[in-house]
């Protein structure tokens, strides 16, 4: 084990000891032995190896988590053993984890093994690099990062109520709960000793992803599909996924598999027009007639990922977008060529509530951050 890395682990043990965790010299030596068999460049191995060897009481776990984040992910660690990892790039750092089907072979991975503390030094640059400009290794890292992203859809008020102790709330109007107030007043012989209030419950809105898998989107479609797979696993039944090139295909069931590669392979088999032409208007018109009118899009947020290069009639696209906008709650459009003014974008533009780019990881993070606030 390298001397610099030895100083890192010793310093981590000292930080835990200063924070009040009972860490002895034997515990640190056990941590060394554990890390000798684990991957020292993997934050997950660092965390669980230390938690298994340095923490002996359950009540010390929150302190351990705080010290770990400050020591390994903070910016205030000085000295030669400083780890250049930032809190906002914690998810990007997990790109060093192994994901089947996307990693290089064993010899190449051993030859290019990253050094501790520097494995995420280019994460911020990679996050803003276009998918089309990435190397195969960078694309593999991006896929691992996307697999760990979590997306929270916006919420809506339901018709059911729940009890609340606050007569006024910034998040929705509150009402006097007459039934509970009367029921509780029976304990004081009809004299209401306390007023009870209620407010409407909230539930997540349905999220519908409609992804363009035509030839012009070949550099972006796989990453968008993996983002849809991650979203589907996080939000479960409230997410529906469709693909289109020249025709619309529903792939929600195919994305139910746990492994991303298996899910994407199943989706590729279900889509017959992959890397083909583009008929956005006809595909959206099919979605409106077969699914949206049946209630699937009622109150939902529809996210369309396409570059707008439509070979069909622009009037068909404009008419389909107009009807879809009346049926759903919001329409978000991801365009990897956001600066490119395509005929399809001109036809769909008046009916788009939010236009974002989808060409890199930063744009997908932006989508994940703005959706809860819609």
C-alpha positions as CSV (number, residue, x, y, z in Angstrom):
1,X,0.0,0.0,0.0
2,X,1.4,3.4,-1.0
3,X,2.8,5.7,1.8
4,X,0.5,8.5,0.7
5,X,-2.5,6.3,1.0
6,X,-1.3,5.1,4.4
7,X,-1.3,8.7,5.6
8,X,-4.8,9.1,4.3
9,X,-6.2,6.2,6.3
10,X,-4.3,7.3,9.5
11,X,-5.6,10.8,9.1
12,X,-9.2,9.5,8.7
13,X,-8.8,7.5,12.0
14,X,-7.5,10.6,13.8
15,X,-10.5,12.6,12.5
16,X,-12.9,10.0,13.8
17,X,-11.1,10.0,17.2
18,X,-11.4,13.7,17.4
19,X,-15.1,13.5,16.6
20,X,-15.7,11.2,19.6
21,X,-15.6,7.8,18.0
22,X,-13.6,5.2,19.9
23,X,-11.0,4.2,17.4
24,X,-7.9,2.4,18.5
25,X,-4.6,1.6,16.8
26,X,-5.8,-2.0,16.3
27,X,-8.9,-0.8,14.6
28,X,-6.8,1.3,12.1
29,X,-4.6,-1.7,11.4
30,X,-7.7,-3.8,10.8
31,X,-8.9,-1.1,8.4
32,X,-5.5,-1.3,6.6
33,X,-5.9,-5.1,6.3
34,X,-9.4,-4.7,4.9
35,X,-8.4,-2.1,2.3
36,X,-5.5,-4.3,1.2
37,X,-8.1,-6.7,-0.3
38,X,-10.5,-4.0,-1.5
39,X,-10.3,-1.3,-4.2
40,X,-8.6,1.7,-2.6
41,X,-9.9,4.0,-5.4
42,X,-13.5,3.1,-4.8
43,X,-15.4,5.4,-2.4
44,X,-17.9,2.6,-1.6
45,X,-15.1,0.3,-0.5
46,X,-13.5,3.0,1.6
47,X,-16.8,3.7,3.3
48,X,-17.9,0.2,4.1
49,X,-14.4,-1.0,4.9
50,X,-14.1,1.8,7.5
51,X,-17.6,1.3,8.8
52,X,-17.1,-2.4,9.4
53,X,-13.7,-2.0,11.1
54,X,-13.7,1.5,12.8
55,X,-17.3,1.7,14.1
56,X,-18.2,-0.5,17.1
57,X,-21.4,1.2,18.3
58,X,-24.6,1.9,16.4
59,X,-24.9,5.4,17.7
60,X,-21.5,6.3,16.2
61,X,-22.8,5.7,12.6
62,X,-24.1,9.2,12.1
63,X,-20.8,10.7,13.3
64,X,-18.9,8.3,11.0
65,X,-21.0,9.4,8.0
66,X,-20.4,13.1,8.8
67,X,-16.6,12.7,9.2
68,X,-16.4,10.5,6.1
69,X,-18.1,13.1,4.0
70,X,-16.0,15.9,5.4
71,X,-12.7,14.1,5.1
72,X,-13.1,12.4,1.7
73,X,-15.6,14.6,0.0
74,X,-14.9,18.0,1.5
75,X,-12.9,20.9,0.1
76,X,-11.2,22.0,3.4
77,X,-8.8,19.1,3.7
78,X,-5.2,20.4,3.3
79,X,-1.8,18.8,3.1
80,X,-0.2,16.4,0.6
81,X,-2.9,13.7,1.2
82,X,-5.7,16.0,0.2
83,X,-8.3,14.2,-1.9
84,X,-9.6,16.4,-4.7
85,X,-13.2,15.3,-4.4
86,X,-16.1,17.7,-4.0
87,X,-19.5,17.1,-2.5
88,X,-21.4,18.0,-5.6
89,X,-19.4,15.4,-7.6
90,X,-20.1,12.5,-5.3
91,X,-22.4,10.8,-7.8
92,X,-19.8,11.3,-10.5
93,X,-17.1,9.7,-8.4
94,X,-19.2,6.5,-8.3
95,X,-18.3,6.0,-11.9
96,X,-15.4,3.9,-10.7
97,X,-17.8,1.2,-9.7
98,X,-18.1,-1.8,-12.0
99,X,-21.2,-2.2,-14.2
100,X,-21.5,-5.3,-16.4
101,X,-21.4,-4.8,-20.1
102,X,-19.9,-1.4,-20.1
103,X,-16.4,-1.8,-18.6
104,X,-13.2,-2.5,-20.5
105,X,-11.5,-5.8,-20.3
106,X,-9.4,-6.9,-17.3
107,X,-6.0,-6.1,-18.8
108,X,-7.0,-2.6,-19.9
109,X,-8.6,-1.9,-16.5
110,X,-5.4,-2.9,-14.6
111,X,-3.2,-0.9,-16.9
112,X,-5.3,2.3,-16.6
113,X,-6.3,2.0,-12.9
114,X,-6.9,5.5,-11.5
115,X,-5.1,6.9,-8.5
116,X,-7.0,7.6,-5.3
117,X,-8.3,11.1,-5.1
118,X,-7.8,11.8,-8.7
119,X,-10.4,9.5,-10.2
120,X,-13.0,12.3,-10.2
121,X,-10.8,15.2,-11.1
122,X,-12.3,15.3,-14.6
123,X,-15.8,14.6,-13.5
124,X,-17.0,18.2,-13.9
125,X,-15.5,18.4,-17.4
126,X,-17.0,15.0,-18.4
127,X,-20.4,16.1,-17.1
128,X,-20.5,19.0,-19.6
129,X,-19.1,17.0,-22.5
130,X,-21.5,16.1,-25.3
131,X,-22.4,12.4,-25.6
132,X,-21.4,12.5,-29.2
133,X,-17.8,13.7,-28.4
134,X,-17.1,11.2,-25.7
135,X,-14.7,8.3,-26.0
136,X,-15.9,4.7,-25.3
137,X,-14.4,4.8,-21.8
138,X,-16.0,8.1,-21.0
139,X,-19.3,6.8,-22.3
140,X,-19.0,3.8,-20.0
141,X,-18.3,6.1,-17.1
142,X,-21.3,8.3,-18.0
143,X,-23.6,5.3,-18.2
144,X,-22.5,4.3,-14.7
145,X,-23.3,7.8,-13.4
146,X,-26.7,7.9,-15.1
147,X,-27.5,4.5,-13.6
148,X,-27.2,6.1,-10.1
149,X,-29.2,9.3,-10.8
150,X,-32.6,9.6,-9.2
151,X,-35.5,11.7,-10.6
152,X,-38.4,13.0,-8.6
153,X,-41.5,13.9,-10.6
154,X,-43.7,16.8,-9.6
155,X,-46.6,16.2,-7.2
156,X,-50.2,17.2,-7.4
157,X,-53.0,17.6,-4.8
158,X,-55.3,14.6,-4.5
159,X,-59.0,14.6,-3.3
160,X,-58.1,12.9,-0.1
161,X,-57.1,14.7,3.1
162,X,-54.6,14.2,5.9
163,X,-54.4,15.7,9.4
164,X,-52.1,18.6,10.1
165,X,-51.3,20.5,13.2
166,X,-50.9,23.9,11.5
167,X,-53.9,26.0,10.8
168,X,-52.0,27.8,8.0
169,X,-49.6,26.3,5.6
170,X,-47.4,27.6,2.8
171,X,-47.9,24.4,0.8
172,X,-51.7,24.3,0.2
173,X,-54.7,25.5,2.0
174,X,-55.8,24.0,5.3
175,X,-59.3,23.3,6.5
176,X,-61.0,22.7,9.8
177,X,-61.4,19.0,10.5
178,X,-65.0,19.1,11.9
179,X,-65.3,15.3,12.2
180,X,-62.1,14.9,14.3
181,X,-62.8,18.0,16.3
182,X,-66.3,16.7,17.2
183,X,-65.0,13.2,18.0
184,X,-62.3,14.5,20.3
185,X,-64.6,16.9,22.0
186,X,-66.7,13.9,23.2
187,X,-63.9,13.2,25.7
188,X,-64.4,16.6,27.3
189,X,-68.2,16.2,27.4
190,X,-68.8,18.3,24.2
191,X,-66.5,21.1,25.0
192,X,-63.9,21.3,22.2
193,X,-60.6,21.7,23.9
194,X,-58.6,21.8,20.7
195,X,-59.3,22.5,17.0
196,X,-58.0,20.0,14.4
197,X,-57.1,20.8,10.8
198,X,-56.7,18.9,7.6
199,X,-55.2,19.5,4.2
200,X,-55.1,17.7,0.9
201,X,-52.7,14.9,0.3
202,X,-50.2,15.0,-2.5
203,X,-49.2,12.3,-4.9
204,X,-46.7,12.2,-7.7
205,X,-47.8,13.0,-11.2
206,X,-47.4,10.5,-13.9
207,X,-44.3,11.0,-15.9
208,X,-44.3,10.0,-19.6
209,X,-41.0,9.8,-21.5
210,X,-41.3,9.8,-25.3
211,X,-37.8,9.1,-26.8
212,X,-36.6,9.6,-30.4
213,X,-34.4,6.6,-31.4
214,X,-34.0,7.5,-35.1
215,X,-30.7,7.7,-36.9
216,X,-30.2,11.4,-36.2
217,X,-30.4,10.6,-32.4
218,X,-28.0,7.7,-32.5
219,X,-25.4,9.4,-30.4
220,X,-27.9,10.2,-27.6
221,X,-30.6,7.6,-27.7
222,X,-28.9,4.9,-25.5
223,X,-28.1,7.4,-22.7
224,X,-31.7,8.7,-22.8
225,X,-33.0,5.2,-22.6
226,X,-30.8,4.4,-19.7
227,X,-32.0,7.6,-18.0
228,X,-35.5,6.4,-18.6
229,X,-34.6,3.0,-17.1
230,X,-33.2,4.7,-14.0
231,X,-36.3,6.9,-13.7
232,X,-38.6,3.9,-14.1
233,X,-36.8,2.0,-11.3
234,X,-36.9,5.0,-9.0
235,X,-40.6,6.1,-9.5
236,X,-42.0,2.7,-10.6
237,X,-45.6,2.6,-11.7
238,X,-45.8,6.4,-12.2
239,X,-43.5,6.3,-15.3
240,X,-44.4,5.3,-18.8
241,X,-41.7,5.1,-21.6
242,X,-42.3,5.2,-25.3
243,X,-39.9,5.1,-28.3
244,X,-40.4,6.3,-31.8
245,X,-38.7,6.6,-35.1
246,X,-41.2,6.1,-37.9
247,X,-43.7,4.5,-35.5
248,X,-44.5,4.6,-31.8
249,X,-43.5,1.7,-29.5
250,X,-44.3,1.3,-25.8
251,X,-41.3,-0.1,-23.9
252,X,-42.4,0.3,-20.3
253,X,-42.5,-3.4,-19.7
254,X,-39.1,-4.0,-21.3
255,X,-37.5,-1.5,-18.9
256,X,-38.6,-3.4,-15.8
257,X,-35.5,-5.5,-15.7
258,X,-33.0,-4.6,-13.0
259,X,-29.8,-4.6,-15.0
260,X,-29.5,-1.6,-17.5
261,X,-27.9,-3.6,-20.2
262,X,-30.6,-6.3,-20.1
263,X,-33.3,-3.7,-20.1
264,X,-31.8,-1.8,-23.1
265,X,-31.4,-5.0,-25.0
266,X,-35.0,-5.9,-24.5
267,X,-36.1,-2.4,-25.6
268,X,-33.9,-2.7,-28.7
269,X,-35.6,-5.9,-29.7
270,X,-39.1,-4.4,-29.2
271,X,-38.3,-1.3,-31.3
272,X,-38.3,-2.3,-35.0
273,X,-37.3,1.1,-36.4
274,X,-34.2,1.8,-34.4
275,X,-31.7,4.1,-36.2
276,X,-34.2,4.7,-39.0
277,X,-36.2,7.6,-40.2
278,X,-38.2,10.1,-38.1
279,X,-41.9,10.8,-38.1
280,X,-42.5,12.8,-35.0
281,X,-45.9,14.1,-35.9
282,X,-47.4,10.7,-36.8
283,X,-45.8,9.1,-33.7
284,X,-47.2,11.8,-31.4
285,X,-50.6,11.6,-33.1
286,X,-50.6,7.8,-32.4
287,X,-49.8,8.5,-28.8
288,X,-52.6,10.9,-28.5
289,X,-55.2,8.6,-30.1
290,X,-54.2,5.4,-28.4
291,X,-53.0,6.4,-25.0
292,X,-53.5,10.1,-24.1
293,X,-57.2,10.1,-24.9
294,X,-57.6,7.0,-22.7
295,X,-56.4,8.9,-19.7
296,X,-52.8,8.1,-19.6
297,X,-51.7,11.7,-20.1
298,X,-54.3,13.3,-17.9
299,X,-52.5,15.5,-15.4
300,X,-49.1,14.0,-16.4
301,X,-45.8,15.6,-17.3
302,X,-44.7,14.6,-20.8
303,X,-41.0,14.7,-21.6
304,X,-40.2,14.4,-25.4
305,X,-36.6,13.8,-26.3
306,X,-36.0,14.6,-30.0
307,X,-33.9,16.8,-32.2
308,X,-37.0,17.9,-34.2
309,X,-35.8,16.6,-37.5
310,X,-39.2,15.4,-38.8
311,X,-39.7,14.0,-42.2
312,X,-43.5,14.1,-42.0
313,X,-46.0,16.9,-42.4
314,X,-45.4,19.8,-39.9
315,X,-49.2,20.3,-39.7
316,X,-49.6,16.8,-38.3
317,X,-47.0,17.5,-35.6
318,X,-48.5,20.9,-34.7
319,X,-52.0,19.4,-34.5
320,X,-50.8,16.5,-32.3
321,X,-48.8,18.8,-30.0
322,X,-51.9,21.0,-29.6
323,X,-54.1,18.1,-28.6
324,X,-51.4,16.7,-26.3
325,X,-51.0,20.1,-24.6
326,X,-54.7,20.2,-23.8
327,X,-54.6,16.7,-22.3
328,X,-51.5,16.7,-20.2
329,X,-50.2,19.0,-17.4
330,X,-46.9,20.1,-18.9
331,X,-44.8,19.3,-21.9
332,X,-41.0,19.3,-21.6
333,X,-38.9,19.0,-24.7
334,X,-35.2,17.8,-24.6
335,X,-33.4,18.7,-27.8
336,X,-29.7,17.7,-28.1
337,X,-29.4,20.3,-30.9
338,X,-31.0,23.0,-29.0
339,X,-29.5,25.8,-31.1
340,X,-30.5,24.1,-34.3
341,X,-33.8,25.4,-35.6
342,X,-35.5,22.4,-37.2
343,X,-38.9,22.5,-39.0
344,X,-40.3,20.2,-36.3
345,X,-39.2,22.5,-33.5
346,X,-40.9,25.4,-35.2
347,X,-44.2,23.5,-35.5
348,X,-44.0,22.2,-31.9
349,X,-42.6,25.3,-30.3
350,X,-45.9,27.1,-29.3
351,X,-47.0,24.1,-27.3
352,X,-43.8,23.4,-25.3
353,X,-43.8,24.6,-21.7
354,X,-40.1,24.0,-21.1
355,X,-37.2,23.5,-23.6
356,X,-34.0,22.0,-22.4
357,X,-30.9,20.4,-23.9
358,X,-30.3,16.7,-23.7
359,X,-26.8,16.4,-25.2
360,X,-24.8,15.8,-22.0
361,X,-25.0,14.7,-18.4
362,X,-25.4,18.2,-17.0
363,X,-28.6,18.7,-19.1
364,X,-30.1,15.5,-17.6
365,X,-29.2,16.7,-14.1
366,X,-31.0,20.0,-15.0
367,X,-34.1,18.1,-16.0
368,X,-34.0,16.1,-12.7
369,X,-33.7,19.4,-10.8
370,X,-36.5,21.3,-12.5
371,X,-39.1,18.6,-12.7
372,X,-40.1,18.7,-8.9
373,X,-40.7,22.4,-9.2
374,X,-43.1,22.3,-12.2
